[in-house]
Amino acid sequence: MNLILLTETDFYHSNCAEIDDRRFVHIKTIQKPLIGDFLKVGILNGDKGVGEVIALSDQAISLRITLSEKPPEPLPITLLLALPRPKMLKRVLQTISSMGVKELYLINSYRVDKSFWGSPVVEKQIKENLILGLEQAGDTQLPNVYLKKRFKPFIEDELPAISQNSRSLIAHPYEAAPCPTPSREQITLAIGPEGGFIPYEVEKFNQCGFESIHIGERILRVENAVPSLLSRLFEI
């Protein structure tokens, strides 16, 4: 944890917060602060700064908060990701959050197991894992996540507006161009499931103006492909 993220419910005064959950356990066991020490803090979807330790017990810590910094700039990307299996989804959520992705669409695909949509991770643990990524990166801005369970209606009815005014790319290693060099242009990027998008799905993306790209001969797992693609497209 490189940043202690606070929410409105943590505050008992306009500039004082008390923490008694997993964040406190980490602070107490790893950071081991003393009264008067300063810890890096941020407000979820707000600014960053420091928290002066004003009270400390075995149950909780109190901090006097001073905010003075803006969070890091987000990546100019909208990520379309075929819903991974639950364990992988946790890791991917933390990765995209820590790397600065702020718009994520979890979409369906022929190779996405229907049971994945019923996993508790999809509904209950998305925010938790995104926050873990923010804490790692020292960021405060929570990504927006949209669940799209029907592939064809999403591609035909919503995607044209989502990808408008951006360079649209689909990570597909067959008959594809090399990944573009890093830039700051707005990008909409689609990444498929384990095994990739089927030809019909690739064709639907191509009809929406998506260029097929690859990052080399090796076929990567989704959890490895996501950070690899992001680091190739942007100077992170």
N, C-alpha and C positions, 0 to 999 in steps of 0.2 A: 504494500500500500504506500504509494508515493504522494497521495493527497487524501486528506480526510474530507469526504463529501458530507455536507450537512443539508438537512431539509428544514422547512418551517417548523415541523413538529419537535425539532431538537432544541429550539430556543425557548428559554423561560424569561428572557428580557430582550430588548431590542438588539443588543450586541453581545449577549451571553448565551451559550449553549451548553447542554449537559448530554453526555453520551454514556450509555450503559449496555450496549449490545456488542456484536462481534467486532465493531470498530474499536471499542474500548479494550477488548481482550487483546487485540493486535497492538494497540498503543502501549498497554501496560507490559506486555511480554516482550515485544520487539523494540519499541522506541524507548521505553523506560524513562519517561520525562520526570522532571522535578517541578515543584511550584516555581513559577517565573519563567520556565522554558517556553519557547515558541515552536509551534507545529504548523506545517503547511495545511491550509484548509481551503475549501471552496464551497460555494452554494450551488446545489443542483440547479442547472440551467441559469446560473448567475456568475458572479465574479469570483476571483481567487484572492487569497491573502494569507494572513497568519492568525493563529489562535494562541493567546497567552494562557498558560495553565494557571488557573486561579484557585482550583480546589481539586483534590485527588484523594480517593479512598479505594477500598477493595472492590467497591461496587460500581463506581462511576468516576468520570472526569468532567470538570467544568472548564470552559474556555471563554476568554474575552476575545471577540472576533473583530479584526480589522481587515477590510477588503481594499485592495489597491490595484489588482491586475485583471485583465481580460483573459478569457480562456484561449487556447491555441486556435488558429484559423482552421475551419473544417476543410476536408478535401472536396473539390468541386465534382462530386460523383454521386450518381444514384446507382445503387447496386441491386440487381435482380438475381436472387439466389434460389435455385431449386432447393426445397426444404431438405436439409440433411437429416440423417438419423439422429436421435436425441442426444447421445453422448457427444457426437461431433458438433451438433448445433451449439452446445454450451461453449465449446472452445472457439468456434467461429464467431459467435456473438461477442466474446471478449476481445477477439482479434480485431474485428471491424470497428469496435468501439474505441479501442486503444489507438488505432491507426487513423482515426478522424473521419470515418464514414458517418454521415448524418441522415441519409435516406436509404432505407433497406426494405425491399419487397421480397418476402418469402413466398415463392410461387410453386405451383404444382407442376409435375412433369410425369410422363409415362413411367419413368423408372423411380419415382418417389413412392414408397410403400404407403398405402392408405392409412395404416396404423400410426404413422408418424404424426398425422394431424391430430390424433387423439392423445398424444403424449402430454403429460403435465408440463413439460418444459416449454411447449409452444405457448401456452397461455399464462402460466404462473411464474416461470423462471426467466423469461426474456429480460425483463427490467433488471432483475438481480444480476444476471451475467453482463449486461451492458454496463451497469454501475461498476462491476469489478474491473472492466476494461478501462473505464474512466479513471478510477483510482490508480491504476497502473501507469497511465499516460500523463496524469496531472491535468486532466480535462474536466469540464463540468457540464458540457452540453450533451444531453441525452439524445441519442439517435431516435428518429421516428421509424417505427416498424409497422409494416402493413402486411396482413395475411391474405393471400389470394389463392383460394382452393380450387379454382376452375381455370385451367390454362387458356383455352380458346377464347372465352369471353374477355379475359384479362388482356390477351395479346391484341384482339381485334377492337375492343371498346375503350381500353384505358391506356395502353402502351403508347399509341401515337402522341397523345398529349403529354405523357410523362417524359418521353425522349425528345420532345420538340426542343429545338435550339441547343442540341448537344451532339457530340460525336457518339454514335451508337455502335457498340462493339459486343460481340459474343465470343466467349472463349471456347473455341472448337478446334481441336488439333488437326482436323482433316481438311485438305483443300483450303487452307487458311494462310493469311499473310502474317509476317512477323509482327509481334507486338510493337505499337508505336513507341517512340522515344518519349521520355518524361516531358510534361508540359503542365500548364495550369488551365487548359481548356476544359469546359464542362463536358463530362463523359457520362453516358449511361452504359453500364457494363452488365452483361448477363453471364452467369456461371451455372453450369448444369449440375446434375446429381452425379453420384458415383456411376461410372459407365457413360456419362455424357448425355446430352440431349439426343433424342432420336431424329432421323432425317426430317420427318414431318415438322418437328418443332423448330429445327434449324431453319427450314424453309420459311416458316411463319415469321421468325425473327428477321430473316433476310428481306422478306416482303415489307417489313416495317423499316427498312433502311439500315439494318445492323450488319456491320462488316465482321466476317469471321477472322479471328486472330489466334496465334499460338505463341507460346513462350519457349519453344524448343521441342526436341524429340521425346523427352520424358513425359509420361502421363502421371500427373500428380493427384493425390487425394485432395478433396475439396478444402480441407483445413490447411493444406500446404499451398494449393493453387491461389486461394484468396490473398494471403499476404504477398506471394510472389508477384501476382498481377498488379496489386496496388503499388508495390515498390517499383515495378517496371514503368507504370504509367505516371507516377508522381515522384517528386523528390521529397521523400519522407525522412 
